[in-house]
């Protein structure tokens, strides 16, 4: 054991995306048996980490059409010391008007 401990670094933020966000298509009408659809939110850290941090996402709000089932997934991808991609996904005929999430990153 070397005894070297790097100081931890924490970052977090809230993000809101929806019909007013450029490129948003999750609210469009599609066939009931259509393929899944996704919207990617690039997140850039205000201060980079020395290596890829652990990222936690939490869905804090959403607005969905009420005539179909509620289907919404939130995942983190492509995590680097400089940022990551948050991916909001839905499938079948679900229409998503907006989503809000918080993210938390911890690393050195």
Secondary structure, DSSP 8 states (H G I E B T S, - for coil): --------EEEEEEEEEETTSTT--TTS---TT---EEEEEEEE-SS--SS--EEEEEEEEEEE-TTS----EEEEEEEETTEEEEEEEE-TT--EEEEEEEEEEEE-
